[in-house]
Amino acid sequence: MFHCEVSDVHELRLLDLRDDRELFALTDAHRGDLRQWLPWLDSIVRVDDTHKFIAATQQQFAHEEGFVAAICYGSKSSLLEQRQIVGTIGLNWIDRANRIGYIGYWLAPSHRGRGIMSASCQSLIDYAFSSLNLNRLVIACACENHRSRAIPERLGFKYEGMARDAEWLYDRFVDHRVYALLARDWKGHNV
């Protein structure tokens, strides 16, 4: 199982089917903001849609083809779990033959600007290179999504180019900036 204590108030853990209501509520509450850059919002309109998504990610994890983890943030005590899901991060796809992982992430607007996503990515990168023995990680972001692009730029990913019309985003194609990081470039990297 994937689980990472990022800090005393921040953890990454695999999504569980019992997370369906909380994750759907978070998605639904921020639908307008998330829809600007995420193409899947129209397919998540009920709690059951989120439940099916989580089940699919669990199958993906079982087959070692990728995974999605909850980004949980808040205080934690031995008596009462108070951390809430504030976003997700994962390896959307793992190309085992070539040892490549494709990272995806999103964070609720209320939790942006605190370093949560950078720290989450840093933990995921450590896990991907050390535990999964991947050699290359890729992050592709819409060219105009400056917040998302800041993450790989901050973490030492190399810009490799632009993929034109890389994604259909509801009513238009968007170009992606493609970033990659190699295991040999990550060793000893500190942000």
C-alpha positions in Angstrom: 0.0 0.0 0.0 1.1 3.5 -0.7 1.1 5.8 2.3 3.4 8.8 3.0 3.5 11.1 6.0 4.7 14.3 4.4 4.6 16.3 7.6 2.8 16.2 10.9 -0.3 17.8 9.2 0.0 16.4 5.7 -0.2 12.8 4.3 -0.7 11.0 1.0 -2.7 7.8 1.0 -4.4 5.7 -1.6 -8.0 6.5 -2.2 -10.4 4.2 -0.5 -14.0 3.5 -1.6 -15.2 5.1 1.7 -13.7 8.4 0.4 -16.3 8.7 -2.3 -18.6 11.2 -0.5 -15.8 13.4 0.8 -13.9 13.5 -2.5 -17.1 14.1 -4.5 -18.1 17.0 -2.1 -14.7 18.6 -2.6 -14.8 18.2 -6.3 -18.4 19.5 -6.5 -17.6 22.5 -4.3 -14.8 23.6 -6.5 -16.2 22.4 -9.9 -16.0 25.9 -11.5 -12.4 26.4 -10.6 -11.3 22.9 -11.4 -13.1 22.9 -14.7 -10.8 25.5 -16.0 -8.0 22.9 -16.4 -9.4 19.4 -15.7 -11.3 17.7 -18.5 -13.1 15.1 -16.5 -15.5 17.3 -14.4 -18.5 16.6 -16.6 -18.2 12.9 -16.0 -18.3 13.3 -12.2 -21.8 14.5 -11.4 -22.9 12.0 -8.6 -21.2 10.4 -5.6 -21.5 7.1 -7.6 -19.3 8.5 -10.3 -16.6 9.2 -7.7 -17.1 5.7 -6.3 -16.5 4.2 -9.7 -13.5 6.4 -10.3 -12.0 5.2 -7.0 -12.7 1.6 -7.8 -11.0 2.0 -11.2 -7.9 3.6 -9.5 -7.7 0.6 -7.1 -7.7 -1.8 -10.0 -5.0 0.3 -11.7 -2.9 0.0 -8.5 -3.5 -3.7 -8.2 -2.2 -4.2 -11.8 0.8 -1.8 -11.1 -0.4 0.5 -13.9 -0.6 3.6 -11.8 -2.5 5.0 -8.8 -4.2 8.0 -7.3 -3.7 9.1 -3.7 -5.7 11.5 -1.5 -3.8 14.6 -0.4 -4.9 14.9 3.3 -4.2 17.9 5.4 -5.0 19.0 8.9 -4.4 17.9 12.5 -4.3 14.3 13.5 -4.7 12.8 16.9 -4.7 9.3 18.2 -8.3 9.6 19.2 -9.8 11.4 16.2 -8.7 11.6 12.6 -9.2 15.2 11.5 -7.3 15.3 8.3 -9.4 16.1 5.3 -8.9 15.4 1.6 -7.8 18.6 -0.1 -6.9 17.2 -3.5 -5.4 14.2 -5.3 -2.0 13.2 -6.7 -0.8 10.2 -8.5 0.9 8.4 -11.3 -1.9 8.4 -13.8 -0.1 5.8 -15.9 3.0 3.8 -15.4 4.8 2.5 -18.5 6.6 -0.4 -16.9 8.6 -1.4 -20.1 10.3 2.0 -20.2 10.1 2.7 -16.4 8.2 6.0 -17.0 5.5 7.5 -14.7 3.1 10.2 -15.7 2.2 12.5 -12.7 -1.2 14.2 -12.3 -2.5 16.4 -9.5 -5.1 18.9 -8.4 -5.6 20.8 -5.2 -8.6 22.7 -3.7 -8.2 26.5 -4.1 -8.5 27.0 -0.4 -5.2 25.0 0.1 -3.1 26.5 -2.7 -0.1 28.7 -1.9 1.0 26.7 1.2 3.6 24.4 -0.4 1.2 21.4 -0.1 1.5 20.4 -3.8 5.2 20.9 -4.0 5.7 18.7 -0.9 3.2 16.1 -2.2 5.0 15.9 -5.5 8.4 15.7 -3.8 7.1 12.7 -1.7 5.6 11.0 -4.8 8.9 11.5 -6.8 10.9 9.9 -4.0 8.5 7.0 -3.9 8.5 6.6 -7.7 12.3 6.5 -8.0 13.1 4.6 -4.9 10.2 2.1 -4.4 8.9 1.7 -7.9 12.4 1.9 -9.6 11.1 4.3 -12.3 13.7 6.1 -14.3 11.7 9.0 -15.8 8.7 11.0 -14.5 6.6 13.3 -16.8 4.3 16.2 -16.0 2.3 17.8 -18.8 0.4 21.0 -18.0 -1.7 23.3 -20.1 0.5 26.1 -21.3 -1.7 28.8 -19.6 -2.0 26.9 -16.3 0.8 28.8 -14.6 0.1 27.4 -11.1 0.4 23.8 -12.3 3.5 24.6 -14.4 5.2 26.1 -11.4 5.4 22.7 -9.7 7.7 20.9 -12.1 9.7 24.0 -12.7 10.3 24.4 -8.9 11.2 20.7 -8.5 13.9 20.6 -11.2 12.0 19.0 -14.0 13.4 19.9 -17.5 11.1 21.5 -20.0 11.1 19.3 -23.0 8.8 21.1 -25.4 5.2 21.8 -26.2 2.6 19.3 -27.3 0.2 21.1 -29.6 -3.6 20.5 -29.2 -2.7 17.9 -26.5 -6.0 17.9 -24.7 -9.6 18.6 -25.5 -10.9 20.9 -22.7 -14.7 21.0 -23.1 -14.9 23.4 -26.0 -11.3 23.8 -27.2 -7.9 22.2 -27.6 -5.2 23.3 -25.3 -1.4 23.0 -25.8 0.7 21.3 -23.1 4.1 22.1 -21.8 5.9 18.8 -21.2 8.4 18.4 -18.3 10.5 15.4 -17.4 12.7 14.4 -14.5 15.2 11.5 -14.6 16.1 9.5 -11.5 19.8 10.4 -11.8 18.9 14.1 -11.7 16.7 13.8 -8.6 19.2 12.1 -6.2 20.0 14.5 -3.5 17.6 17.1 -4.8 16.2 19.4 -2.1 13.5 22.1 -2.6 
